[in-house]
Amino acid sequence: QVQVVESGGGLVQPGGSLRLSCSASGVFFSIGTMGWYRQAPGKQRELVAVISAAGTTNYAESVKDRFTISRDSAKKTVYLQMNSLKPEDTAVYLCNAIIDRRTYWGQGTQVTVSS
């Protein structure tokens, strides 16, 4: 059974940093694009950052220059380094991965930015 599982969320003060991880497990042939989305209460899910299998990245304008997405193909893991966090970054962060051409979502990890 293929699944993706996030970790690394938590409570952080404004200006602080967090690093999220998402690992894929199960039996499969290949992982394509991996990415992070977020959903705040009362808002639609939005793209945060994605990274292709070749390493091409794309970011939401609101997180450019603050967040960095990376991946370790050997570990089947994608990371999101979040710096200079703001209260408006508070949301459930969800991992997305294209595995054997199917889309998989993680359960999400809560990130709360508050003093």
Biopython code that builds the backbone (N, CA, C, O; Angstrom):
import numpy as np
from Bio.PDB.StructureBuilder import StructureBuilder

atoms = [
    (1, "GLN", "N", (0.845, -1.194, 0.000)),
    (1, "GLN", "CA", (0.000, 0.000, 0.000)),
    (1, "GLN", "C", (0.878, 1.240, 0.000)),
    (1, "GLN", "O", (1.729, 1.413, 0.872)),
    (2, "VAL", "N", (0.664, 2.091, -0.977)),
    (2, "VAL", "CA", (1.463, 3.313, -1.093)),
    (2, "VAL", "C", (0.865, 4.396, -0.212)),
    (2, "VAL", "O", (-0.349, 4.599, -0.201)),
    (3, "GLN", "N", (1.710, 5.082, 0.517)),
    (3, "GLN", "CA", (1.231, 6.212, 1.296)),
    (3, "GLN", "C", (2.339, 7.241, 1.456)),
    (3, "GLN", "O", (3.523, 6.939, 1.306)),
    (4, "VAL", "N", (1.924, 8.464, 1.764)),
    (4, "VAL", "CA", (2.865, 9.539, 2.062)),
    (4, "VAL", "C", (2.522, 10.080, 3.442)),
    (4, "VAL", "O", (1.352, 10.257, 3.782)),
    (5, "VAL", "N", (3.556, 10.337, 4.226)),
    (5, "VAL", "CA", (3.359, 10.736, 5.611)),
    (5, "VAL", "C", (4.219, 11.962, 5.912)),
    (5, "VAL", "O", (5.424, 11.974, 5.661)),
    (6, "GLU", "N", (3.570, 12.991, 6.456)),
    (6, "GLU", "CA", (4.272, 14.223, 6.804)),
    (6, "GLU", "C", (4.718, 14.208, 8.263)),
    (6, "GLU", "O", (4.182, 13.473, 9.092)),
    (7, "SER", "N", (5.708, 15.036, 8.547)),
    (7, "SER", "CA", (6.136, 15.269, 9.919)),
    (7, "SER", "C", (6.809, 16.639, 9.992)),
    (7, "SER", "O", (7.205, 17.206, 8.974)),
    (8, "GLY", "N", (6.931, 17.159, 11.217)),
    (8, "GLY", "CA", (7.695, 18.381, 11.414)),
    (8, "GLY", "C", (6.899, 19.618, 11.733)),
    (8, "GLY", "O", (7.490, 20.678, 11.942)),
    (9, "GLY", "N", (5.583, 19.535, 11.780)),
    (9, "GLY", "CA", (4.803, 20.716, 12.104)),
    (9, "GLY", "C", (4.916, 21.066, 13.579)),
    (9, "GLY", "O", (5.565, 20.362, 14.354)),
    (10, "GLY", "N", (4.271, 22.169, 13.953)),
    (10, "GLY", "CA", (4.291, 22.573, 15.349)),
    (10, "GLY", "C", (3.967, 24.038, 15.518)),
    (10, "GLY", "O", (3.482, 24.704, 14.604)),
    (11, "LEU", "N", (4.248, 24.520, 16.711)),
    (11, "LEU", "CA", (3.995, 25.921, 17.068)),
    (11, "LEU", "C", (5.322, 26.677, 17.037)),
    (11, "LEU", "O", (6.313, 26.228, 17.612)),
    (12, "VAL", "N", (5.333, 27.816, 16.368)),
    (12, "VAL", "CA", (6.549, 28.612, 16.273)),
    (12, "VAL", "C", (6.184, 30.086, 16.347)),
    (12, "VAL", "O", (5.096, 30.482, 15.930)),
    (13, "GLN", "N", (7.085, 30.894, 16.873)),
    (13, "GLN", "CA", (6.848, 32.325, 16.970)),
    (13, "GLN", "C", (7.078, 32.998, 15.610)),
    (13, "GLN", "O", (7.824, 32.478, 14.781)),
    (14, "PRO", "N", (6.449, 34.132, 15.386)),
    (14, "PRO", "CA", (6.710, 34.880, 14.137)),
    (14, "PRO", "C", (8.194, 35.134, 13.966)),
    (14, "PRO", "O", (8.895, 35.486, 14.916)),
    (15, "GLY", "N", (8.662, 34.950, 12.740)),
    (15, "GLY", "CA", (10.083, 35.097, 12.453)),
    (15, "GLY", "C", (10.881, 33.814, 12.610)),
    (15, "GLY", "O", (12.050, 33.753, 12.228)),
    (16, "GLY", "N", (10.255, 32.793, 13.168)),
    (16, "GLY", "CA", (10.935, 31.533, 13.398)),
    (16, "GLY", "C", (10.979, 30.639, 12.172)),
    (16, "GLY", "O", (10.551, 31.023, 11.083)),
    (17, "SER", "N", (11.504, 29.443, 12.373)),
    (17, "SER", "CA", (11.677, 28.485, 11.273)),
    (17, "SER", "C", (11.141, 27.108, 11.662)),
    (17, "SER", "O", (11.111, 26.733, 12.834)),
    (18, "LEU", "N", (10.725, 26.381, 10.644)),
    (18, "LEU", "CA", (10.331, 24.986, 10.795)),
    (18, "LEU", "C", (10.749, 24.238, 9.539)),
    (18, "LEU", "O", (10.861, 24.826, 8.463)),
    (19, "ARG", "N", (10.977, 22.949, 9.681)),
    (19, "ARG", "CA", (11.271, 22.105, 8.540)),
    (19, "ARG", "C", (10.285, 20.944, 8.503)),
    (19, "ARG", "O", (10.196, 20.153, 9.442)),
    (20, "LEU", "N", (9.549, 20.857, 7.405)),
    (20, "LEU", "CA", (8.609, 19.763, 7.209)),
    (20, "LEU", "C", (9.249, 18.674, 6.354)),
    (20, "LEU", "O", (10.055, 18.949, 5.465)),
    (21, "SER", "N", (8.872, 17.439, 6.644)),
    (21, "SER", "CA", (9.335, 16.301, 5.842)),
    (21, "SER", "C", (8.131, 15.484, 5.398)),
    (21, "SER", "O", (7.105, 15.448, 6.077)),
    (22, "CYS", "N", (8.266, 14.840, 4.267)),
    (22, "CYS", "CA", (7.221, 13.955, 3.757)),
    (22, "CYS", "C", (7.887, 12.787, 3.075)),
    (22, "CYS", "O", (8.675, 12.970, 2.148)),
    (23, "SER", "N", (7.578, 11.585, 3.528)),
    (23, "SER", "CA", (8.196, 10.386, 2.972)),
    (23, "SER", "C", (7.143, 9.484, 2.349)),
    (23, "SER", "O", (6.039, 9.324, 2.871)),
    (24, "ALA", "N", (7.516, 8.903, 1.226)),
    (24, "ALA", "CA", (6.652, 7.941, 0.544)),
    (24, "ALA", "C", (7.087, 6.528, 0.907)),
    (24, "ALA", "O", (8.279, 6.235, 0.997)),
    (25, "SER", "N", (6.107, 5.661, 1.113)),
    (25, "SER", "CA", (6.421, 4.274, 1.432)),
    (25, "SER", "C", (5.510, 3.344, 0.648)),
    (25, "SER", "O", (4.481, 3.760, 0.116)),
    (26, "GLY", "N", (5.906, 2.079, 0.585)),
    (26, "GLY", "CA", (5.132, 1.107, -0.175)),
    (26, "GLY", "C", (5.924, 0.603, -1.365)),
    (26, "GLY", "O", (7.118, 0.874, -1.497)),
    (27, "VAL", "N", (5.249, -0.127, -2.220)),
    (27, "VAL", "CA", (5.891, -0.697, -3.399)),
    (27, "VAL", "C", (5.459, 0.096, -4.626)),
    (27, "VAL", "O", (4.268, 0.185, -4.926)),
    (28, "PHE", "N", (6.420, 0.665, -5.329)),
    (28, "PHE", "CA", (6.106, 1.431, -6.537)),
    (28, "PHE", "C", (7.363, 1.567, -7.389)),
    (28, "PHE", "O", (8.467, 1.250, -6.947)),
    (29, "PHE", "N", (7.173, 2.045, -8.623)),
    (29, "PHE", "CA", (8.289, 2.152, -9.558)),
    (29, "PHE", "C", (8.938, 3.532, -9.546)),
    (29, "PHE", "O", (10.164, 3.645, -9.579)),
    (30, "SER", "N", (8.133, 4.559, -9.499)),
    (30, "SER", "CA", (8.732, 5.883, -9.614)),
    (30, "SER", "C", (7.886, 6.957, -8.926)),
    (30, "SER", "O", (6.669, 6.837, -8.791)),
    (31, "ILE", "N", (8.585, 8.012, -8.497)),
    (31, "ILE", "CA", (7.939, 9.184, -7.914)),
    (31, "ILE", "C", (8.184, 10.363, -8.838)),
    (31, "ILE", "O", (9.326, 10.652, -9.197)),
    (32, "GLY", "N", (7.132, 11.031, -9.216)),
    (32, "GLY", "CA", (7.270, 12.207, -10.058)),
    (32, "GLY", "C", (7.321, 13.458, -9.208)),
    (32, "GLY", "O", (8.086, 13.538, -8.247)),
    (33, "THR", "N", (6.512, 14.423, -9.562)),
    (33, "THR", "CA", (6.483, 15.673, -8.823)),
    (33, "THR", "C", (5.995, 15.455, -7.399)),
    (33, "THR", "O", (5.055, 14.699, -7.152)),
    (34, "MET", "N", (6.655, 16.133, -6.472)),
    (34, "MET", "CA", (6.237, 16.143, -5.071)),
    (34, "MET", "C", (6.021, 17.592, -4.655)),
    (34, "MET", "O", (6.651, 18.504, -5.189)),
    (35, "GLY", "N", (5.136, 17.787, -3.710)),
    (35, "GLY", "CA", (4.890, 19.170, -3.351)),
    (35, "GLY", "C", (4.188, 19.331, -2.026)),
    (35, "GLY", "O", (3.796, 18.366, -1.370)),
    (36, "TRP", "N", (4.043, 20.598, -1.655)),
    (36, "TRP", "CA", (3.363, 20.960, -0.421)),
    (36, "TRP", "C", (2.225, 21.920, -0.742)),
    (36, "TRP", "O", (2.370, 22.850, -1.536)),
    (37, "TYR", "N", (1.113, 21.670, -0.115)),
    (37, "TYR", "CA", (-0.047, 22.546, -0.173)),
    (37, "TYR", "C", (-0.421, 22.901, 1.258)),
    (37, "TYR", "O", (0.046, 22.271, 2.207)),
    (38, "ARG", "N", (-1.260, 23.907, 1.405)),
    (38, "ARG", "CA", (-1.730, 24.241, 2.746)),
    (38, "ARG", "C", (-3.170, 24.690, 2.704)),
    (38, "ARG", "O", (-3.662, 25.198, 1.696)),
    (39, "GLN", "N", (-3.832, 24.488, 3.832)),
    (39, "GLN", "CA", (-5.220, 24.905, 3.951)),
    (39, "GLN", "C", (-5.447, 25.506, 5.311)),
    (39, "GLN", "O", (-5.291, 24.843, 6.337)),
    (40, "ALA", "N", (-5.818, 26.763, 5.311)),
    (40, "ALA", "CA", (-6.146, 27.464, 6.546)),
    (40, "ALA", "C", (-7.650, 27.374, 6.782)),
    (40, "ALA", "O", (-8.409, 27.160, 5.837)),
    (41, "PRO", "N", (-8.096, 27.535, 8.047)),
    (41, "PRO", "CA", (-9.527, 27.457, 8.335)),
    (41, "PRO", "C", (-10.337, 28.434, 7.490)),
    (41, "PRO", "O", (-10.018, 29.622, 7.425)),
    (42, "GLY", "N", (-11.375, 27.935, 6.851)),
    (42, "GLY", "CA", (-12.245, 28.791, 6.056)),
    (42, "GLY", "C", (-11.694, 29.192, 4.706)),
    (42, "GLY", "O", (-12.309, 29.982, 3.989)),
    (43, "LYS", "N", (-10.533, 28.649, 4.352)),
    (43, "LYS", "CA", (-9.917, 29.009, 3.067)),
    (43, "LYS", "C", (-9.729, 27.771, 2.203)),
    (43, "LYS", "O", (-9.741, 26.642, 2.692)),
    (44, "GLN", "N", (-9.555, 28.010, 0.909)),
    (44, "GLN", "CA", (-9.307, 26.904, -0.002)),
    (44, "GLN", "C", (-7.864, 26.429, 0.112)),
    (44, "GLN", "O", (-6.969, 27.168, 0.523)),
    (45, "ARG", "N", (-7.676, 25.185, -0.260)),
    (45, "ARG", "CA", (-6.329, 24.627, -0.307)),
    (45, "ARG", "C", (-5.533, 25.360, -1.380)),
    (45, "ARG", "O", (-6.037, 25.626, -2.471)),
    (46, "GLU", "N", (-4.279, 25.684, -1.054)),
    (46, "GLU", "CA", (-3.446, 26.399, -2.010)),
    (46, "GLU", "C", (-2.070, 25.759, -2.120)),
    (46, "GLU", "O", (-1.561, 25.164, -1.170)),
    (47, "LEU", "N", (-1.489, 25.896, -3.289)),
    (47, "LEU", "CA", (-0.152, 25.392, -3.509)),
    (47, "LEU", "C", (0.866, 26.250, -2.776)),
    (47, "LEU", "O", (0.795, 27.479, -2.793)),
    (48, "VAL", "N", (1.812, 25.580, -2.133)),
    (48, "VAL", "CA", (2.914, 26.280, -1.472)),
    (48, "VAL", "C", (4.172, 26.178, -2.329)),
    (48, "VAL", "O", (4.772, 27.190, -2.692)),
    (49, "ALA", "N", (4.564, 24.948, -2.646)),
    (49, "ALA", "CA", (5.760, 24.723, -3.448)),
    (49, "ALA", "C", (5.719, 23.314, -4.008)),
    (49, "ALA", "O", (5.190, 22.398, -3.379)),
    (50, "VAL", "N", (6.283, 23.150, -5.198)),
    (50, "VAL", "CA", (6.394, 21.825, -5.802)),
    (50, "VAL", "C", (7.786, 21.659, -6.382)),
    (50, "VAL", "O", (8.460, 22.638, -6.704)),
    (51, "ILE", "N", (8.212, 20.406, -6.512)),
    (51, "ILE", "CA", (9.503, 20.099, -7.095)),
    (51, "ILE", "C", (9.344, 18.865, -7.982)),
    (51, "ILE", "O", (8.791, 17.848, -7.562)),
    (52, "SER", "N", (9.835, 18.972, -9.204)),
    (52, "SER", "CA", (9.722, 17.865, -10.140)),
    (52, "SER", "C", (10.789, 16.818, -9.847)),
    (52, "SER", "O", (11.678, 17.025, -9.020)),
    (53, "ALA", "N", (10.681, 15.701, -10.535)),
    (53, "ALA", "CA", (11.678, 14.646, -10.380)),
    (53, "ALA", "C", (13.057, 15.134, -10.822)),
    (53, "ALA", "O", (14.077, 14.651, -10.332)),
    (54, "ALA", "N", (13.083, 16.083, -11.738)),
    (54, "ALA", "CA", (14.354, 16.633, -12.223)),
    (54, "ALA", "C", (14.879, 17.760, -11.348)),
    (54, "ALA", "O", (15.990, 18.248, -11.556)),
    (55, "GLY", "N", (14.077, 18.174, -10.365)),
    (55, "GLY", "CA", (14.543, 19.207, -9.452)),
    (55, "GLY", "C", (14.040, 20.605, -9.745)),
    (55, "GLY", "O", (14.434, 21.556, -9.070)),
    (56, "THR", "N", (13.180, 20.749, -10.738)),
    (56, "THR", "CA", (12.605, 22.062, -11.030)),
    (56, "THR", "C", (11.601, 22.432, -9.951)),
    (56, "THR", "O", (10.764, 21.617, -9.562)),
    (57, "THR", "N", (11.690, 23.662, -9.474)),
    (57, "THR", "CA", (10.827, 24.089, -8.374)),
    (57, "THR", "C", (9.888, 25.209, -8.801)),
    (57, "THR", "O", (10.148, 25.944, -9.753)),
    (58, "ASN", "N", (8.789, 25.311, -8.062)),
    (58, "ASN", "CA", (7.824, 26.382, -8.274)),
    (58, "ASN", "C", (7.238, 26.739, -6.919)),
    (58, "ASN", "O", (6.914, 25.858, -6.123)),
    (59, "TYR", "N", (7.103, 28.039, -6.657)),
    (59, "TYR", "CA", (6.638, 28.508, -5.358)),
    (59, "TYR", "C", (5.461, 29.465, -5.505)),
    (59, "TYR", "O", (5.320, 30.159, -6.512)),
    (60, "ALA", "N", (4.631, 29.482, -4.486)),
    (60, "ALA", "CA", (3.620, 30.525, -4.389)),
    (60, "ALA", "C", (4.335, 31.849, -4.131)),
    (60, "ALA", "O", (5.362, 31.884, -3.453)),
    (61, "GLU", "N", (3.796, 32.922, -4.665)),
    (61, "GLU", "CA", (4.430, 34.233, -4.489)),
    (61, "GLU", "C", (4.572, 34.589, -3.011)),
    (61, "GLU", "O", (5.541, 35.235, -2.613)),
    (62, "SER", "N", (3.617, 34.173, -2.215)),
    (62, "SER", "CA", (3.599, 34.553, -0.803)),
    (62, "SER", "C", (4.724, 33.914, 0.010)),
    (62, "SER", "O", (5.014, 34.360, 1.120)),
    (63, "VAL", "N", (5.363, 32.871, -0.535)),
    (63, "VAL", "CA", (6.414, 32.195, 0.235)),
    (63, "VAL", "C", (7.791, 32.281, -0.428)),
    (63, "VAL", "O", (8.785, 31.824, 0.136)),
    (64, "LYS", "N", (7.843, 32.862, -1.616)),
    (64, "LYS", "CA", (9.137, 32.993, -2.299)),
    (64, "LYS", "C", (10.120, 33.735, -1.408)),
    (64, "LYS", "O", (9.744, 34.681, -0.715)),
    (65, "ASP", "N", (11.355, 33.316, -1.425)),
    (65, "ASP", "CA", (12.449, 33.921, -0.657)),
    (65, "ASP", "C", (12.373, 33.604, 0.832)),
    (65, "ASP", "O", (13.244, 34.020, 1.597)),
    (66, "ARG", "N", (11.336, 32.868, 1.255)),
    (66, "ARG", "CA", (11.246, 32.470, 2.664)),
    (66, "ARG", "C", (11.252, 30.942, 2.816)),
    (66, "ARG", "O", (11.819, 30.408, 3.770)),
    (67, "PHE", "N", (10.620, 30.253, 1.871)),
    (67, "PHE", "CA", (10.517, 28.794, 1.933)),
    (67, "PHE", "C", (11.397, 28.171, 0.855)),
    (67, "PHE", "O", (11.585, 28.744, -0.219)),
    (68, "THR", "N", (11.934, 26.989, 1.156)),
    (68, "THR", "CA", (12.733, 26.247, 0.185)),
    (68, "THR", "C", (12.285, 24.794, 0.162)),
    (68, "THR", "O", (12.244, 24.133, 1.199)),
    (69, "ILE", "N", (11.951, 24.302, -1.023)),
    (69, "ILE", "CA", (11.575, 22.902, -1.186)),
    (69, "ILE", "C", (12.768, 22.139, -1.746)),
    (69, "ILE", "O", (13.500, 22.642, -2.598)),
    (70, "SER", "N", (12.951, 20.917, -1.256)),
    (70, "SER", "CA", (14.023, 20.060, -1.758)),
    (70, "SER", "C", (13.570, 18.610, -1.650)),
    (70, "SER", "O", (12.574, 18.307, -0.993)),
    (71, "ARG", "N", (14.306, 17.726, -2.296)),
    (71, "ARG", "CA", (13.949, 16.321, -2.213)),
    (71, "ARG", "C", (15.197, 15.453, -2.186)),
    (71, "ARG", "O", (16.246, 15.808, -2.724)),
    (72, "ASP", "N", (15.046, 14.309, -1.545)),
    (72, "ASP", "CA", (16.089, 13.292, -1.508)),
    (72, "ASP", "C", (15.483, 12.054, -2.144)),
    (72, "ASP", "O", (14.713, 11.333, -1.511)),
    (73, "SER", "N", (15.833, 11.814, -3.391)),
    (73, "SER", "CA", (15.212, 10.719, -4.122)),
    (73, "SER", "C", (15.527, 9.364, -3.504)),
    (73, "SER", "O", (14.676, 8.474, -3.498)),
    (74, "ALA", "N", (16.725, 9.200, -2.989)),
    (74, "ALA", "CA", (17.111, 7.922, -2.383)),
    (74, "ALA", "C", (16.249, 7.623, -1.158)),
    (74, "ALA", "O", (15.911, 6.470, -0.891)),
    (75, "LYS", "N", (15.899, 8.676, -0.417)),
    (75, "LYS", "CA", (15.077, 8.508, 0.783)),
    (75, "LYS", "C", (13.583, 8.639, 0.481)),
    (75, "LYS", "O", (12.752, 8.474, 1.374)),
    (76, "LYS", "N", (13.240, 8.938, -0.780)),
    (76, "LYS", "CA", (11.834, 9.088, -1.190)),
    (76, "LYS", "C", (11.154, 10.148, -0.328)),
    (76, "LYS", "O", (10.017, 9.981, 0.112)),
    (77, "THR", "N", (11.870, 11.230, -0.102)),
    (77, "THR", "CA", (11.417, 12.248, 0.837)),
    (77, "THR", "C", (11.517, 13.639, 0.222)),
    (77, "THR", "O", (12.464, 13.951, -0.500)),
    (78, "VAL", "N", (10.523, 14.465, 0.524)),
    (78, "VAL", "CA", (10.545, 15.869, 0.146)),
    (78, "VAL", "C", (10.522, 16.702, 1.414)),
    (78, "VAL", "O", (9.881, 16.340, 2.400)),
    (79, "TYR", "N", (11.226, 17.817, 1.376)),
    (79, "TYR", "CA", (11.341, 18.686, 2.535)),
    (79, "TYR", "C", (10.824, 20.082, 2.194)),
    (79, "TYR", "O", (10.830, 20.502, 1.037)),
    (80, "LEU", "N", (10.378, 20.783, 3.229)),
    (80, "LEU", "CA", (10.014, 22.187, 3.081)),
    (80, "LEU", "C", (10.647, 22.946, 4.239)),
    (80, "LEU", "O", (10.203, 22.830, 5.381)),
    (81, "GLN", "N", (11.681, 23.718, 3.943)),
    (81, "GLN", "CA", (12.311, 24.566, 4.941)),
    (81, "GLN", "C", (11.587, 25.903, 4.937)),
    (81, "GLN", "O", (11.546, 26.599, 3.922)),
    (82, "MET", "N", (11.020, 26.252, 6.079)),
    (82, "MET", "CA", (10.235, 27.470, 6.182)),
    (82, "MET", "C", (10.918, 28.438, 7.141)),
    (82, "MET", "O", (11.056, 28.150, 8.330)),
    (83, "ASN", "N", (11.341, 29.576, 6.625)),
    (83, "ASN", "CA", (12.002, 30.609, 7.424)),
    (83, "ASN", "C", (11.149, 31.868, 7.470)),
    (83, "ASN", "O", (10.222, 32.033, 6.677)),
    (84, "SER", "N", (11.470, 32.743, 8.398)),
    (84, "SER", "CA", (10.754, 34.024, 8.526)),
    (84, "SER", "C", (9.246, 33.813, 8.523)),
    (84, "SER", "O", (8.514, 34.495, 7.805)),
    (85, "LEU", "N", (8.796, 32.872, 9.322)),
    (85, "LEU", "CA", (7.375, 32.521, 9.340)),
    (85, "LEU", "C", (6.520, 33.673, 9.845)),
    (85, "LEU", "O", (6.919, 34.436, 10.724)),
    (86, "LYS", "N", (5.333, 33.774, 9.263)),
    (86, "LYS", "CA", (4.381, 34.830, 9.608)),
    (86, "LYS", "C", (3.092, 34.194, 10.114)),
    (86, "LYS", "O", (2.820, 33.036, 9.799)),
    (87, "PRO", "N", (2.304, 34.913, 10.879)),
    (87, "PRO", "CA", (1.024, 34.361, 11.353)),
    (87, "PRO", "C", (0.144, 33.866, 10.200)),
    (87, "PRO", "O", (-0.583, 32.885, 10.356)),
    (88, "GLU", "N", (0.205, 34.526, 9.066)),
    (88, "GLU", "CA", (-0.610, 34.103, 7.923)),
    (88, "GLU", "C", (-0.130, 32.800, 7.282)),
    (88, "GLU", "O", (-0.783, 32.284, 6.374)),
    (89, "ASP", "N", (0.987, 32.271, 7.736)),
    (89, "ASP", "CA", (1.431, 30.954, 7.274)),
    (89, "ASP", "C", (0.755, 29.829, 8.063)),
    (89, "ASP", "O", (0.920, 28.655, 7.732)),
    (90, "THR", "N", (0.010, 30.176, 9.083)),
    (90, "THR", "CA", (-0.688, 29.177, 9.888)),
    (90, "THR", "C", (-1.680, 28.411, 9.034)),
    (90, "THR", "O", (-2.542, 29.001, 8.381)),
    (91, "ALA", "N", (-1.550, 27.083, 9.045)),
    (91, "ALA", "CA", (-2.410, 26.232, 8.222)),
    (91, "ALA", "C", (-2.045, 24.770, 8.469)),
    (91, "ALA", "O", (-1.049, 24.464, 9.123)),
    (92, "VAL", "N", (-2.865, 23.884, 7.936)),
    (92, "VAL", "CA", (-2.487, 22.479, 7.820)),
    (92, "VAL", "C", (-1.716, 22.332, 6.515)),
    (92, "VAL", "O", (-2.198, 22.711, 5.448)),
    (93, "TYR", "N", (-0.533, 21.788, 6.613)),
    (93, "TYR", "CA", (0.315, 21.602, 5.430)),
    (93, "TYR", "C", (0.210, 20.145, 4.980)),
    (93, "TYR", "O", (0.404, 19.217, 5.766)),
    (94, "LEU", "N", (-0.096, 19.975, 3.718)),
    (94, "LEU", "CA", (-0.319, 18.639, 3.169)),
    (94, "LEU", "C", (0.709, 18.330, 2.080)),
    (94, "LEU", "O", (1.027, 19.165, 1.233)),
    (95, "CYS", "N", (1.201, 17.125, 2.137)),
    (95, "CYS", "CA", (2.148, 16.651, 1.129)),
    (95, "CYS", "C", (1.384, 15.997, -0.017)),
    (95, "CYS", "O", (0.378, 15.319, 0.194)),
    (96, "ASN", "N", (1.874, 16.212, -1.215)),
    (96, "ASN", "CA", (1.288, 15.635, -2.419)),
    (96, "ASN", "C", (2.401, 14.992, -3.220)),
    (96, "ASN", "O", (3.480, 15.565, -3.371)),
    (97, "ALA", "N", (2.139, 13.799, -3.733)),
    (97, "ALA", "CA", (3.158, 13.122, -4.537)),
    (97, "ALA", "C", (2.499, 12.366, -5.684)),
    (97, "ALA", "O", (1.452, 11.741, -5.518)),
    (98, "ILE", "N", (3.133, 12.437, -6.845)),
    (98, "ILE", "CA", (2.690, 11.661, -7.993)),
    (98, "ILE", "C", (3.536, 10.397, -8.022)),
    (98, "ILE", "O", (4.735, 10.443, -8.299)),
    (99, "ILE", "N", (2.901, 9.274, -7.734)),
    (99, "ILE", "CA", (3.613, 7.998, -7.629)),
    (99, "ILE", "C", (2.994, 7.038, -8.620)),
    (99, "ILE", "O", (1.798, 6.749, -8.578)),
    (100, "ASP", "N", (3.850, 6.546, -9.526)),
    (100, "ASP", "CA", (3.350, 5.681, -10.603)),
    (100, "ASP", "C", (2.139, 6.312, -11.282)),
    (100, "ASP", "O", (1.164, 5.637, -11.611)),
    (101, "ARG", "N", (2.230, 7.634, -11.484)),
    (101, "ARG", "CA", (1.226, 8.429, -12.198)),
    (101, "ARG", "C", (-0.095, 8.562, -11.458)),
    (101, "ARG", "O", (-1.091, 8.979, -12.049)),
    (102, "ARG", "N", (-0.121, 8.223, -10.201)),
    (102, "ARG", "CA", (-1.312, 8.432, -9.375)),
    (102, "ARG", "C", (-0.985, 9.473, -8.320)),
    (102, "ARG", "O", (0.159, 9.588, -7.880)),
    (103, "THR", "N", (-1.999, 10.232, -7.917)),
    (103, "THR", "CA", (-1.812, 11.298, -6.937)),
    (103, "THR", "C", (-2.113, 10.793, -5.537)),
    (103, "THR", "O", (-3.150, 10.179, -5.285)),
    (104, "TYR", "N", (-1.187, 11.064, -4.640)),
    (104, "TYR", "CA", (-1.348, 10.675, -3.244)),
    (104, "TYR", "C", (-1.213, 11.904, -2.353)),
    (104, "TYR", "O", (-0.387, 12.785, -2.594)),
    (105, "TRP", "N", (-2.048, 11.936, -1.317)),
    (105, "TRP", "CA", (-2.021, 13.016, -0.336)),
    (105, "TRP", "C", (-1.717, 12.456, 1.036)),
    (105, "TRP", "O", (-2.156, 11.359, 1.382)),
    (106, "GLY", "N", (-0.957, 13.219, 1.821)),
    (106, "GLY", "CA", (-0.744, 12.869, 3.204)),
    (106, "GLY", "C", (-1.913, 13.357, 4.049)),
    (106, "GLY", "O", (-2.843, 13.988, 3.548)),
    (107, "GLN", "N", (-1.844, 13.050, 5.341)),
    (107, "GLN", "CA", (-2.919, 13.442, 6.259)),
    (107, "GLN", "C", (-2.819, 14.910, 6.665)),
    (107, "GLN", "O", (-3.799, 15.521, 7.090)),
    (108, "GLY", "N", (-1.612, 15.461, 6.525)),
    (108, "GLY", "CA", (-1.415, 16.865, 6.877)),
    (108, "GLY", "C", (-0.730, 17.022, 8.226)),
    (108, "GLY", "O", (-0.835, 16.163, 9.102)),
    (109, "THR", "N", (-0.030, 18.129, 8.369)),
    (109, "THR", "CA", (0.617, 18.465, 9.634)),
    (109, "THR", "C", (0.341, 19.938, 9.936)),
    (109, "THR", "O", (0.457, 20.795, 9.060)),
    (110, "GLN", "N", (-0.025, 20.216, 11.180)),
    (110, "GLN", "CA", (-0.424, 21.571, 11.563)),
    (110, "GLN", "C", (0.807, 22.444, 11.797)),
    (110, "GLN", "O", (1.740, 22.049, 12.496)),
    (111, "VAL", "N", (0.792, 23.616, 11.210)),
    (111, "VAL", "CA", (1.803, 24.646, 11.469)),
    (111, "VAL", "C", (1.077, 25.858, 12.018)),
    (111, "VAL", "O", (0.181, 26.408, 11.376)),
    (112, "THR", "N", (1.472, 26.267, 13.209)),
    (112, "THR", "CA", (0.861, 27.434, 13.848)),
    (112, "THR", "C", (1.942, 28.458, 14.149)),
    (112, "THR", "O", (2.920, 28.158, 14.833)),
    (113, "VAL", "N", (1.762, 29.662, 13.637)),
    (113, "VAL", "CA", (2.725, 30.751, 13.860)),
    (113, "VAL", "C", (2.043, 31.782, 14.743)),
    (113, "VAL", "O", (1.125, 32.480, 14.313)),
    (114, "SER", "N", (2.501, 31.865, 15.972)),
    (114, "SER", "CA", (1.844, 32.743, 16.940)),
    (114, "SER", "C", (2.804, 33.088, 18.060)),
    (114, "SER", "O", (3.671, 32.293, 18.421)),
    (115, "SER", "N", (2.637, 34.293, 18.610)),
    (115, "SER", "CA", (3.447, 34.678, 19.759)),
    (115, "SER", "C", (2.697, 34.394, 21.050)),
    (115, "SER", "O", (3.217, 34.652, 22.135)),
]
sb = StructureBuilder()
sb.init_structure("model")
sb.init_model(0)
sb.init_chain("A")
sb.init_seg("    ")
for serial, (resi, resn, name, xyz) in enumerate(atoms, 1):
    if name == "N":
        sb.init_residue(resn, " ", resi, " ")
    sb.init_atom(name, np.array(xyz, "f"), 0.0, 1.0, " ", f" {name:<3s}", serial, name[0])
structure = sb.get_structure()
